[in-house]
Amino acid sequence: MEILQLLKANGIPLNGMMDVRSKPELRQQIQSVVRRAAARPAAGAASPSERSAAQRLEELEALRTTGAITDDEYAAKRRQIISEI
């Protein structure tokens, strides 16, 4: 929800694909939200080992697509997930 509020506040339309790499300040704010969320386990959420590799890769792709993580961060985490299969 916090990311949606950031997007709305920055005039980013929510009805399609977006690329926030051209807005470094917004990208940093989104990354901060994602990292905070990743640092705390959600109530009732499956741990990484309980989610399938496919689910984890889909989530990772979504983060890259929105610009929340860099291509380098994506590649490193993707290698890690695949190595755990």
HTML snippet that shows the backbone in 3Dmol.js (N, CA, C, O; Angstrom):
<script src="https://3Dmol.org/build/3Dmol-min.js"></script>
<div id="view" style="width:600px;height:400px;position:relative"></div>
<script>
const pdb = `
ATOM      1  N   MET A   1       0.824  -1.184   0.000  1.00  0.00           N
ATOM      2  CA  MET A   1       0.000   0.000   0.000  1.00  0.00           C
ATOM      3  C   MET A   1       0.878   1.261   0.000  1.00  0.00           C
ATOM      4  O   MET A   1       0.563   2.253  -0.657  1.00  0.00           O
ATOM      5  N   GLU A   2       1.948   1.199   0.728  1.00  0.00           N
ATOM      6  CA  GLU A   2       2.837   2.358   0.813  1.00  0.00           C
ATOM      7  C   GLU A   2       3.444   2.693  -0.554  1.00  0.00           C
ATOM      8  O   GLU A   2       3.607   3.866  -0.892  1.00  0.00           O
ATOM      9  N   ILE A   3       3.773   1.677  -1.326  1.00  0.00           N
ATOM     10  CA  ILE A   3       4.325   1.911  -2.670  1.00  0.00           C
ATOM     11  C   ILE A   3       3.280   2.559  -3.563  1.00  0.00           C
ATOM     12  O   ILE A   3       3.591   3.476  -4.322  1.00  0.00           O
ATOM     13  N   LEU A   4       2.043   2.087  -3.475  1.00  0.00           N
ATOM     14  CA  LEU A   4       0.974   2.702  -4.271  1.00  0.00           C
ATOM     15  C   LEU A   4       0.809   4.171  -3.912  1.00  0.00           C
ATOM     16  O   LEU A   4       0.585   5.003  -4.790  1.00  0.00           O
ATOM     17  N   GLN A   5       0.918   4.493  -2.632  1.00  0.00           N
ATOM     18  CA  GLN A   5       0.813   5.890  -2.207  1.00  0.00           C
ATOM     19  C   GLN A   5       1.960   6.718  -2.776  1.00  0.00           C
ATOM     20  O   GLN A   5       1.758   7.856  -3.201  1.00  0.00           O
ATOM     21  N   LEU A   6       3.172   6.144  -2.785  1.00  0.00           N
ATOM     22  CA  LEU A   6       4.317   6.853  -3.362  1.00  0.00           C
ATOM     23  C   LEU A   6       4.115   7.102  -4.856  1.00  0.00           C
ATOM     24  O   LEU A   6       4.389   8.194  -5.354  1.00  0.00           O
ATOM     25  N   LEU A   7       3.638   6.086  -5.559  1.00  0.00           N
ATOM     26  CA  LEU A   7       3.406   6.240  -6.992  1.00  0.00           C
ATOM     27  C   LEU A   7       2.367   7.319  -7.263  1.00  0.00           C
ATOM     28  O   LEU A   7       2.552   8.170  -8.132  1.00  0.00           O
ATOM     29  N   LYS A   8       1.281   7.275  -6.514  1.00  0.00           N
ATOM     30  CA  LYS A   8       0.216   8.266  -6.691  1.00  0.00           C
ATOM     31  C   LYS A   8       0.728   9.678  -6.398  1.00  0.00           C
ATOM     32  O   LYS A   8       0.426  10.619  -7.132  1.00  0.00           O
ATOM     33  N   ALA A   9       1.496   9.817  -5.329  1.00  0.00           N
ATOM     34  CA  ALA A   9       2.024  11.123  -4.950  1.00  0.00           C
ATOM     35  C   ALA A   9       2.981  11.689  -5.999  1.00  0.00           C
ATOM     36  O   ALA A   9       3.164  12.902  -6.098  1.00  0.00           O
ATOM     37  N   ASN A  10       3.584  10.799  -6.774  1.00  0.00           N
ATOM     38  CA  ASN A  10       4.528  11.234  -7.804  1.00  0.00           C
ATOM     39  C   ASN A  10       3.920  11.254  -9.204  1.00  0.00           C
ATOM     40  O   ASN A  10       4.638  11.384 -10.196  1.00  0.00           O
ATOM     41  N   GLY A  11       2.597  11.124  -9.281  1.00  0.00           N
ATOM     42  CA  GLY A  11       1.909  11.227 -10.556  1.00  0.00           C
ATOM     43  C   GLY A  11       2.146  10.071 -11.509  1.00  0.00           C
ATOM     44  O   GLY A  11       2.025  10.229 -12.724  1.00  0.00           O
ATOM     45  N   ILE A  12       2.485   8.904 -10.966  1.00  0.00           N
ATOM     46  CA  ILE A  12       2.704   7.723 -11.796  1.00  0.00           C
ATOM     47  C   ILE A  12       1.361   7.020 -11.968  1.00  0.00           C
ATOM     48  O   ILE A  12       0.741   6.658 -10.968  1.00  0.00           O
ATOM     49  N   PRO A  13       0.886   6.813 -13.207  1.00  0.00           N
ATOM     50  CA  PRO A  13      -0.400   6.133 -13.412  1.00  0.00           C
ATOM     51  C   PRO A  13      -0.315   4.676 -12.966  1.00  0.00           C
ATOM     52  O   PRO A  13       0.713   4.021 -13.141  1.00  0.00           O
ATOM     53  N   LEU A  14      -1.389   4.187 -12.398  1.00  0.00           N
ATOM     54  CA  LEU A  14      -1.408   2.831 -11.863  1.00  0.00           C
ATOM     55  C   LEU A  14      -2.101   1.853 -12.803  1.00  0.00           C
ATOM     56  O   LEU A  14      -2.426   0.734 -12.404  1.00  0.00           O
ATOM     57  N   ASN A  15      -2.326   2.255 -14.024  1.00  0.00           N
ATOM     58  CA  ASN A  15      -3.094   1.420 -14.948  1.00  0.00           C
ATOM     59  C   ASN A  15      -2.245   0.739 -16.008  1.00  0.00           C
ATOM     60  O   ASN A  15      -2.772   0.339 -17.046  1.00  0.00           O
ATOM     61  N   GLY A  16      -0.974   0.601 -15.781  1.00  0.00           N
ATOM     62  CA  GLY A  16      -0.131  -0.054 -16.772  1.00  0.00           C
ATOM     63  C   GLY A  16       1.284  -0.219 -16.266  1.00  0.00           C
ATOM     64  O   GLY A  16       1.546  -0.083 -15.070  1.00  0.00           O
ATOM     65  N   MET A  17       2.183  -0.509 -17.161  1.00  0.00           N
ATOM     66  CA  MET A  17       3.589  -0.679 -16.806  1.00  0.00           C
ATOM     67  C   MET A  17       4.206   0.673 -16.491  1.00  0.00           C
ATOM     68  O   MET A  17       3.795   1.707 -17.018  1.00  0.00           O
ATOM     69  N   MET A  18       5.193   0.635 -15.627  1.00  0.00           N
ATOM     70  CA  MET A  18       5.887   1.864 -15.276  1.00  0.00           C
ATOM     71  C   MET A  18       7.366   1.572 -15.127  1.00  0.00           C
ATOM     72  O   MET A  18       7.760   0.436 -14.862  1.00  0.00           O
ATOM     73  N   ASP A  19       8.172   2.582 -15.294  1.00  0.00           N
ATOM     74  CA  ASP A  19       9.609   2.459 -15.122  1.00  0.00           C
ATOM     75  C   ASP A  19      10.046   3.638 -14.266  1.00  0.00           C
ATOM     76  O   ASP A  19      10.064   4.779 -14.728  1.00  0.00           O
ATOM     77  N   VAL A  20      10.396   3.357 -13.020  1.00  0.00           N
ATOM     78  CA  VAL A  20      10.746   4.442 -12.105  1.00  0.00           C
ATOM     79  C   VAL A  20      12.245   4.717 -12.100  1.00  0.00           C
ATOM     80  O   VAL A  20      12.724   5.518 -11.297  1.00  0.00           O
ATOM     81  N   ARG A  21      12.996   4.055 -12.997  1.00  0.00           N
ATOM     82  CA  ARG A  21      14.433   4.307 -13.047  1.00  0.00           C
ATOM     83  C   ARG A  21      14.750   5.741 -13.442  1.00  0.00           C
ATOM     84  O   ARG A  21      15.821   6.252 -13.114  1.00  0.00           O
ATOM     85  N   SER A  22      13.830   6.395 -14.142  1.00  0.00           N
ATOM     86  CA  SER A  22      14.066   7.777 -14.548  1.00  0.00           C
ATOM     87  C   SER A  22      13.773   8.754 -13.411  1.00  0.00           C
ATOM     88  O   SER A  22      13.999   9.956 -13.553  1.00  0.00           O
ATOM     89  N   LYS A  23      13.276   8.251 -12.298  1.00  0.00           N
ATOM     90  CA  LYS A  23      12.975   9.082 -11.129  1.00  0.00           C
ATOM     91  C   LYS A  23      13.751   8.524  -9.937  1.00  0.00           C
ATOM     92  O   LYS A  23      13.195   7.771  -9.138  1.00  0.00           O
ATOM     93  N   PRO A  24      15.038   8.887  -9.810  1.00  0.00           N
ATOM     94  CA  PRO A  24      15.900   8.289  -8.782  1.00  0.00           C
ATOM     95  C   PRO A  24      15.373   8.441  -7.350  1.00  0.00           C
ATOM     96  O   PRO A  24      15.500   7.517  -6.547  1.00  0.00           O
ATOM     97  N   GLU A  25      14.794   9.576  -7.031  1.00  0.00           N
ATOM     98  CA  GLU A  25      14.294   9.783  -5.664  1.00  0.00           C
ATOM     99  C   GLU A  25      13.140   8.826  -5.363  1.00  0.00           C
ATOM    100  O   GLU A  25      13.098   8.216  -4.294  1.00  0.00           O
ATOM    101  N   LEU A  26      12.216   8.698  -6.292  1.00  0.00           N
ATOM    102  CA  LEU A  26      11.098   7.779  -6.125  1.00  0.00           C
ATOM    103  C   LEU A  26      11.603   6.339  -6.049  1.00  0.00           C
ATOM    104  O   LEU A  26      11.128   5.554  -5.228  1.00  0.00           O
ATOM    105  N   ARG A  27      12.554   5.998  -6.895  1.00  0.00           N
ATOM    106  CA  ARG A  27      13.118   4.651  -6.895  1.00  0.00           C
ATOM    107  C   ARG A  27      13.722   4.324  -5.532  1.00  0.00           C
ATOM    108  O   ARG A  27      13.535   3.219  -5.023  1.00  0.00           O
ATOM    109  N   GLN A  28      14.436   5.265  -4.942  1.00  0.00           N
ATOM    110  CA  GLN A  28      15.028   5.053  -3.618  1.00  0.00           C
ATOM    111  C   GLN A  28      13.946   4.868  -2.560  1.00  0.00           C
ATOM    112  O   GLN A  28      14.093   4.038  -1.663  1.00  0.00           O
ATOM    113  N   GLN A  29      12.876   5.625  -2.656  1.00  0.00           N
ATOM    114  CA  GLN A  29      11.786   5.486  -1.702  1.00  0.00           C
ATOM    115  C   GLN A  29      11.143   4.103  -1.818  1.00  0.00           C
ATOM    116  O   GLN A  29      10.843   3.466  -0.808  1.00  0.00           O
ATOM    117  N   ILE A  30      10.937   3.649  -3.036  1.00  0.00           N
ATOM    118  CA  ILE A  30      10.345   2.328  -3.248  1.00  0.00           C
ATOM    119  C   ILE A  30      11.288   1.248  -2.733  1.00  0.00           C
ATOM    120  O   ILE A  30      10.850   0.304  -2.076  1.00  0.00           O
ATOM    121  N   GLN A  31      12.563   1.380  -3.025  1.00  0.00           N
ATOM    122  CA  GLN A  31      13.536   0.405  -2.531  1.00  0.00           C
ATOM    123  C   GLN A  31      13.516   0.348  -1.003  1.00  0.00           C
ATOM    124  O   GLN A  31      13.608  -0.733  -0.421  1.00  0.00           O
ATOM    125  N   SER A  32      13.401   1.475  -0.372  1.00  0.00           N
ATOM    126  CA  SER A  32      13.349   1.526   1.086  1.00  0.00           C
ATOM    127  C   SER A  32      12.141   0.757   1.621  1.00  0.00           C
ATOM    128  O   SER A  32      12.257   0.001   2.585  1.00  0.00           O
ATOM    129  N   VAL A  33      10.993   0.953   0.996  1.00  0.00           N
ATOM    130  CA  VAL A  33       9.778   0.245   1.407  1.00  0.00           C
ATOM    131  C   VAL A  33       9.960  -1.258   1.234  1.00  0.00           C
ATOM    132  O   VAL A  33       9.614  -2.038   2.122  1.00  0.00           O
ATOM    133  N   VAL A  34      10.503  -1.661   0.090  1.00  0.00           N
ATOM    134  CA  VAL A  34      10.695  -3.084  -0.199  1.00  0.00           C
ATOM    135  C   VAL A  34      11.677  -3.701   0.793  1.00  0.00           C
ATOM    136  O   VAL A  34      11.440  -4.799   1.296  1.00  0.00           O
ATOM    137  N   ARG A  35      12.759  -3.015   1.072  1.00  0.00           N
ATOM    138  CA  ARG A  35      13.758  -3.556   1.999  1.00  0.00           C
ATOM    139  C   ARG A  35      13.209  -3.659   3.426  1.00  0.00           C
ATOM    140  O   ARG A  35      13.499  -4.622   4.137  1.00  0.00           O
ATOM    141  N   ARG A  36      12.426  -2.677   3.836  1.00  0.00           N
ATOM    142  CA  ARG A  36      11.798  -2.754   5.175  1.00  0.00           C
ATOM    143  C   ARG A  36      10.862  -3.946   5.252  1.00  0.00           C
ATOM    144  O   ARG A  36      10.849  -4.677   6.242  1.00  0.00           O
ATOM    145  N   ALA A  37      10.079  -4.135   4.199  1.00  0.00           N
ATOM    146  CA  ALA A  37       9.140  -5.259   4.176  1.00  0.00           C
ATOM    147  C   ALA A  37       9.883  -6.592   4.163  1.00  0.00           C
ATOM    148  O   ALA A  37       9.452  -7.550   4.805  1.00  0.00           O
ATOM    149  N   ALA A  38      10.978  -6.655   3.447  1.00  0.00           N
ATOM    150  CA  ALA A  38      11.750  -7.894   3.368  1.00  0.00           C
ATOM    151  C   ALA A  38      12.445  -8.216   4.692  1.00  0.00           C
ATOM    152  O   ALA A  38      12.718  -9.378   4.995  1.00  0.00           O
ATOM    153  N   ALA A  39      12.724  -7.183   5.468  1.00  0.00           N
ATOM    154  CA  ALA A  39      13.435  -7.381   6.734  1.00  0.00           C
ATOM    155  C   ALA A  39      12.552  -7.939   7.836  1.00  0.00           C
ATOM    156  O   ALA A  39      13.059  -8.478   8.820  1.00  0.00           O
ATOM    157  N   ARG A  40      11.249  -7.819   7.691  1.00  0.00           N
ATOM    158  CA  ARG A  40      10.350  -8.334   8.724  1.00  0.00           C
ATOM    159  C   ARG A  40       9.427  -9.389   8.127  1.00  0.00           C
ATOM    160  O   ARG A  40       8.838  -9.176   7.068  1.00  0.00           O
ATOM    161  N   PRO A  41       9.303 -10.506   8.796  1.00  0.00           N
ATOM    162  CA  PRO A  41       8.402 -11.543   8.283  1.00  0.00           C
ATOM    163  C   PRO A  41       6.951 -11.118   8.458  1.00  0.00           C
ATOM    164  O   PRO A  41       6.568 -10.626   9.519  1.00  0.00           O
ATOM    165  N   ALA A  42       6.158 -11.305   7.436  1.00  0.00           N
ATOM    166  CA  ALA A  42       4.736 -10.968   7.498  1.00  0.00           C
ATOM    167  C   ALA A  42       3.991 -12.069   8.239  1.00  0.00           C
ATOM    168  O   ALA A  42       4.350 -13.243   8.142  1.00  0.00           O
ATOM    169  N   ALA A  43       2.976 -11.697   8.964  1.00  0.00           N
ATOM    170  CA  ALA A  43       2.184 -12.678   9.696  1.00  0.00           C
ATOM    171  C   ALA A  43       1.516 -13.617   8.706  1.00  0.00           C
ATOM    172  O   ALA A  43       0.823 -13.180   7.787  1.00  0.00           O
ATOM    173  N   GLY A  44       1.730 -14.899   8.903  1.00  0.00           N
ATOM    174  CA  GLY A  44       1.106 -15.893   8.044  1.00  0.00           C
ATOM    175  C   GLY A  44       1.759 -16.054   6.685  1.00  0.00           C
ATOM    176  O   GLY A  44       1.292 -16.847   5.867  1.00  0.00           O
ATOM    177  N   ALA A  45       2.818 -15.325   6.432  1.00  0.00           N
ATOM    178  CA  ALA A  45       3.482 -15.431   5.131  1.00  0.00           C
ATOM    179  C   ALA A  45       4.393 -16.642   5.108  1.00  0.00           C
ATOM    180  O   ALA A  45       4.954 -17.044   6.127  1.00  0.00           O
ATOM    181  N   ALA A  46       4.523 -17.202   3.943  1.00  0.00           N
ATOM    182  CA  ALA A  46       5.403 -18.348   3.782  1.00  0.00           C
ATOM    183  C   ALA A  46       6.850 -17.883   3.782  1.00  0.00           C
ATOM    184  O   ALA A  46       7.176 -16.840   3.215  1.00  0.00           O
ATOM    185  N   SER A  47       7.704 -18.651   4.411  1.00  0.00           N
ATOM    186  CA  SER A  47       9.127 -18.319   4.396  1.00  0.00           C
ATOM    187  C   SER A  47       9.663 -18.623   3.004  1.00  0.00           C
ATOM    188  O   SER A  47       9.030 -19.358   2.246  1.00  0.00           O
ATOM    189  N   PRO A  48      10.836 -18.062   2.654  1.00  0.00           N
ATOM    190  CA  PRO A  48      11.375 -18.315   1.315  1.00  0.00           C
ATOM    191  C   PRO A  48      11.468 -19.800   0.989  1.00  0.00           C
ATOM    192  O   PRO A  48      11.254 -20.196  -0.157  1.00  0.00           O
ATOM    193  N   SER A  49      11.787 -20.630   1.989  1.00  0.00           N
ATOM    194  CA  SER A  49      11.919 -22.059   1.719  1.00  0.00           C
ATOM    195  C   SER A  49      10.566 -22.717   1.473  1.00  0.00           C
ATOM    196  O   SER A  49      10.508 -23.792   0.877  1.00  0.00           O
ATOM    197  N   GLU A  50       9.470 -22.092   1.924  1.00  0.00           N
ATOM    198  CA  GLU A  50       8.137 -22.646   1.725  1.00  0.00           C
ATOM    199  C   GLU A  50       7.534 -22.218   0.385  1.00  0.00           C
ATOM    200  O   GLU A  50       6.609 -22.864  -0.107  1.00  0.00           O
ATOM    201  N   ARG A  51       8.041 -21.144  -0.205  1.00  0.00           N
ATOM    202  CA  ARG A  51       7.562 -20.709  -1.515  1.00  0.00           C
ATOM    203  C   ARG A  51       8.367 -21.437  -2.580  1.00  0.00           C
ATOM    204  O   ARG A  51       9.550 -21.723  -2.392  1.00  0.00           O
ATOM    205  N   SER A  52       7.732 -21.727  -3.675  1.00  0.00           N
ATOM    206  CA  SER A  52       8.445 -22.414  -4.757  1.00  0.00           C
ATOM    207  C   SER A  52       9.453 -21.457  -5.391  1.00  0.00           C
ATOM    208  O   SER A  52       9.341 -20.237  -5.273  1.00  0.00           O
ATOM    209  N   ALA A  53      10.420 -22.036  -6.053  1.00  0.00           N
ATOM    210  CA  ALA A  53      11.415 -21.225  -6.758  1.00  0.00           C
ATOM    211  C   ALA A  53      10.727 -20.363  -7.803  1.00  0.00           C
ATOM    212  O   ALA A  53      11.109 -19.212  -8.015  1.00  0.00           O
ATOM    213  N   ALA A  54       9.710 -20.918  -8.458  1.00  0.00           N
ATOM    214  CA  ALA A  54       8.978 -20.160  -9.477  1.00  0.00           C
ATOM    215  C   ALA A  54       8.308 -18.934  -8.862  1.00  0.00           C
ATOM    216  O   ALA A  54       8.334 -17.853  -9.450  1.00  0.00           O
ATOM    217  N   GLN A  55       7.711 -19.096  -7.687  1.00  0.00           N
ATOM    218  CA  GLN A  55       7.068 -17.961  -7.016  1.00  0.00           C
ATOM    219  C   GLN A  55       8.098 -16.901  -6.651  1.00  0.00           C
ATOM    220  O   GLN A  55       7.868 -15.707  -6.845  1.00  0.00           O
ATOM    221  N   ARG A  56       9.226 -17.341  -6.126  1.00  0.00           N
ATOM    222  CA  ARG A  56      10.274 -16.396  -5.733  1.00  0.00           C
ATOM    223  C   ARG A  56      10.831 -15.663  -6.949  1.00  0.00           C
ATOM    224  O   ARG A  56      11.113 -14.467  -6.878  1.00  0.00           O
ATOM    225  N   LEU A  57      10.991 -16.381  -8.075  1.00  0.00           N
ATOM    226  CA  LEU A  57      11.489 -15.745  -9.293  1.00  0.00           C
ATOM    227  C   LEU A  57      10.475 -14.749  -9.855  1.00  0.00           C
ATOM    228  O   LEU A  57      10.861 -13.701 -10.372  1.00  0.00           O
ATOM    229  N   GLU A  58       9.190 -15.066  -9.761  1.00  0.00           N
ATOM    230  CA  GLU A  58       8.151 -14.135 -10.216  1.00  0.00           C
ATOM    231  C   GLU A  58       8.172 -12.858  -9.383  1.00  0.00           C
ATOM    232  O   GLU A  58       8.070 -11.757  -9.926  1.00  0.00           O
ATOM    233  N   GLU A  59       8.304 -13.003  -8.068  1.00  0.00           N
ATOM    234  CA  GLU A  59       8.368 -11.828  -7.187  1.00  0.00           C
ATOM    235  C   GLU A  59       9.597 -10.991  -7.509  1.00  0.00           C
ATOM    236  O   GLU A  59       9.538  -9.762  -7.541  1.00  0.00           O
ATOM    237  N   LEU A  60      10.706 -11.671  -7.745  1.00  0.00           N
ATOM    238  CA  LEU A  60      11.950 -10.980  -8.080  1.00  0.00           C
ATOM    239  C   LEU A  60      11.812 -10.215  -9.391  1.00  0.00           C
ATOM    240  O   LEU A  60      12.265  -9.076  -9.502  1.00  0.00           O
ATOM    241  N   GLU A  61      11.188 -10.842 -10.377  1.00  0.00           N
ATOM    242  CA  GLU A  61      10.971 -10.180 -11.674  1.00  0.00           C
ATOM    243  C   GLU A  61      10.103  -8.939 -11.509  1.00  0.00           C
ATOM    244  O   GLU A  61      10.349  -7.917 -12.149  1.00  0.00           O
ATOM    245  N   ALA A  62       9.089  -9.024 -10.651  1.00  0.00           N
ATOM    246  CA  ALA A  62       8.223  -7.869 -10.409  1.00  0.00           C
ATOM    247  C   ALA A  62       9.020  -6.713  -9.808  1.00  0.00           C
ATOM    248  O   ALA A  62       8.808  -5.555 -10.168  1.00  0.00           O
ATOM    249  N   LEU A  63       9.923  -7.024  -8.903  1.00  0.00           N
ATOM    250  CA  LEU A  63      10.756  -5.975  -8.302  1.00  0.00           C
ATOM    251  C   LEU A  63      11.647  -5.318  -9.354  1.00  0.00           C
ATOM    252  O   LEU A  63      11.823  -4.099  -9.356  1.00  0.00           O
ATOM    253  N   ARG A  64      12.205  -6.134 -10.244  1.00  0.00           N
ATOM    254  CA  ARG A  64      13.064  -5.579 -11.297  1.00  0.00           C
ATOM    255  C   ARG A  64      12.255  -4.742 -12.276  1.00  0.00           C
ATOM    256  O   ARG A  64      12.693  -3.670 -12.692  1.00  0.00           O
ATOM    257  N   THR A  65      11.079  -5.228 -12.642  1.00  0.00           N
ATOM    258  CA  THR A  65      10.235  -4.534 -13.614  1.00  0.00           C
ATOM    259  C   THR A  65       9.824  -3.157 -13.118  1.00  0.00           C
ATOM    260  O   THR A  65       9.772  -2.201 -13.892  1.00  0.00           O
ATOM    261  N   THR A  66       9.532  -3.059 -11.831  1.00  0.00           N
ATOM    262  CA  THR A  66       9.120  -1.767 -11.281  1.00  0.00           C
ATOM    263  C   THR A  66      10.300  -0.859 -10.971  1.00  0.00           C
ATOM    264  O   THR A  66      10.117   0.307 -10.621  1.00  0.00           O
ATOM    265  N   GLY A  67      11.516  -1.395 -11.098  1.00  0.00           N
ATOM    266  CA  GLY A  67      12.691  -0.589 -10.811  1.00  0.00           C
ATOM    267  C   GLY A  67      13.048  -0.561  -9.343  1.00  0.00           C
ATOM    268  O   GLY A  67      13.894   0.232  -8.931  1.00  0.00           O
ATOM    269  N   ALA A  68      12.421  -1.412  -8.539  1.00  0.00           N
ATOM    270  CA  ALA A  68      12.709  -1.443  -7.101  1.00  0.00           C
ATOM    271  C   ALA A  68      14.090  -2.015  -6.817  1.00  0.00           C
ATOM    272  O   ALA A  68      14.702  -1.695  -5.798  1.00  0.00           O
ATOM    273  N   ILE A  69      14.580  -2.863  -7.719  1.00  0.00           N
ATOM    274  CA  ILE A  69      15.934  -3.382  -7.598  1.00  0.00           C
ATOM    275  C   ILE A  69      16.647  -3.198  -8.933  1.00  0.00           C
ATOM    276  O   ILE A  69      16.013  -3.103  -9.983  1.00  0.00           O
ATOM    277  N   THR A  70      17.953  -3.151  -8.875  1.00  0.00           N
ATOM    278  CA  THR A  70      18.742  -2.963 -10.097  1.00  0.00           C
ATOM    279  C   THR A  70      18.873  -4.288 -10.844  1.00  0.00           C
ATOM    280  O   THR A  70      18.564  -5.352 -10.307  1.00  0.00           O
ATOM    281  N   ASP A  71      19.331  -4.207 -12.077  1.00  0.00           N
ATOM    282  CA  ASP A  71      19.569  -5.420 -12.855  1.00  0.00           C
ATOM    283  C   ASP A  71      20.631  -6.291 -12.194  1.00  0.00           C
ATOM    284  O   ASP A  71      20.536  -7.518 -12.230  1.00  0.00           O
ATOM    285  N   ASP A  72      21.633  -5.673 -11.595  1.00  0.00           N
ATOM    286  CA  ASP A  72      22.681  -6.431 -10.902  1.00  0.00           C
ATOM    287  C   ASP A  72      22.126  -7.145  -9.673  1.00  0.00           C
ATOM    288  O   ASP A  72      22.443  -8.309  -9.432  1.00  0.00           O
ATOM    289  N   GLU A  73      21.295  -6.445  -8.893  1.00  0.00           N
ATOM    290  CA  GLU A  73      20.668  -7.069  -7.725  1.00  0.00           C
ATOM    291  C   GLU A  73      19.771  -8.225  -8.167  1.00  0.00           C
ATOM    292  O   GLU A  73      19.746  -9.280  -7.534  1.00  0.00           O
ATOM    293  N   TYR A  74      19.044  -8.014  -9.247  1.00  0.00           N
ATOM    294  CA  TYR A  74      18.168  -9.057  -9.799  1.00  0.00           C
ATOM    295  C   TYR A  74      18.977 -10.287 -10.180  1.00  0.00           C
ATOM    296  O   TYR A  74      18.628 -11.407  -9.807  1.00  0.00           O
ATOM    297  N   ALA A  75      20.054 -10.077 -10.920  1.00  0.00           N
ATOM    298  CA  ALA A  75      20.859 -11.200 -11.405  1.00  0.00           C
ATOM    299  C   ALA A  75      21.462 -11.993 -10.244  1.00  0.00           C
ATOM    300  O   ALA A  75      21.478 -13.223 -10.270  1.00  0.00           O
ATOM    301  N   ALA A  76      21.954 -11.287  -9.233  1.00  0.00           N
ATOM    302  CA  ALA A  76      22.559 -11.968  -8.080  1.00  0.00           C
ATOM    303  C   ALA A  76      21.524 -12.796  -7.319  1.00  0.00           C
ATOM    304  O   ALA A  76      21.781 -13.952  -6.980  1.00  0.00           O
ATOM    305  N   LYS A  77      20.377 -12.219  -7.056  1.00  0.00           N
ATOM    306  CA  LYS A  77      19.340 -12.938  -6.318  1.00  0.00           C
ATOM    307  C   LYS A  77      18.796 -14.088  -7.152  1.00  0.00           C
ATOM    308  O   LYS A  77      18.490 -15.146  -6.603  1.00  0.00           O
ATOM    309  N   ARG A  78      18.667 -13.910  -8.464  1.00  0.00           N
ATOM    310  CA  ARG A  78      18.175 -14.976  -9.343  1.00  0.00           C
ATOM    311  C   ARG A  78      19.126 -16.159  -9.303  1.00  0.00           C
ATOM    312  O   ARG A  78      18.690 -17.307  -9.223  1.00  0.00           O
ATOM    313  N   ARG A  79      20.436 -15.882  -9.359  1.00  0.00           N
ATOM    314  CA  ARG A  79      21.431 -16.966  -9.269  1.00  0.00           C
ATOM    315  C   ARG A  79      21.288 -17.706  -7.935  1.00  0.00           C
ATOM    316  O   ARG A  79      21.374 -18.933  -7.889  1.00  0.00           O
ATOM    317  N   GLN A  80      21.071 -16.955  -6.855  1.00  0.00           N
ATOM    318  CA  GLN A  80      20.934 -17.571  -5.540  1.00  0.00           C
ATOM    319  C   GLN A  80      19.718 -18.492  -5.493  1.00  0.00           C
ATOM    320  O   GLN A  80      19.808 -19.619  -5.008  1.00  0.00           O
ATOM    321  N   ILE A  81      18.593 -18.017  -5.992  1.00  0.00           N
ATOM    322  CA  ILE A  81      17.350 -18.815  -5.974  1.00  0.00           C
ATOM    323  C   ILE A  81      17.546 -20.086  -6.806  1.00  0.00           C
ATOM    324  O   ILE A  81      17.164 -21.173  -6.375  1.00  0.00           O
ATOM    325  N   ILE A  82      18.128 -19.955  -7.971  1.00  0.00           N
ATOM    326  CA  ILE A  82      18.334 -21.109  -8.846  1.00  0.00           C
ATOM    327  C   ILE A  82      19.303 -22.106  -8.209  1.00  0.00           C
ATOM    328  O   ILE A  82      19.125 -23.316  -8.345  1.00  0.00           O
ATOM    329  N   SER A  83      20.318 -21.609  -7.522  1.00  0.00           N
ATOM    330  CA  SER A  83      21.287 -22.518  -6.882  1.00  0.00           C
ATOM    331  C   SER A  83      20.654 -23.330  -5.760  1.00  0.00           C
ATOM    332  O   SER A  83      21.178 -24.381  -5.390  1.00  0.00           O
ATOM    333  N   GLU A  84      19.536 -22.863  -5.214  1.00  0.00           N
ATOM    334  CA  GLU A  84      18.869 -23.561  -4.122  1.00  0.00           C
ATOM    335  C   GLU A  84      17.916 -24.643  -4.609  1.00  0.00           C
ATOM    336  O   GLU A  84      17.351 -25.382  -3.804  1.00  0.00           O
ATOM    337  N   ILE A  85      17.736 -24.738  -5.912  1.00  0.00           N
ATOM    338  CA  ILE A  85      16.798 -25.740  -6.466  1.00  0.00           C
ATOM    339  C   ILE A  85      17.434 -27.118  -6.392  1.00  0.00           C
ATOM    340  O   ILE A  85      16.821 -28.104  -6.802  1.00  0.00           O
TER     341      ILE A  85
END
`;
const viewer = $3Dmol.createViewer("view");
viewer.addModel(pdb, "pdb");
viewer.setStyle({}, {cartoon: {color: "spectrum"}});
viewer.zoomTo();
viewer.render();
</script>
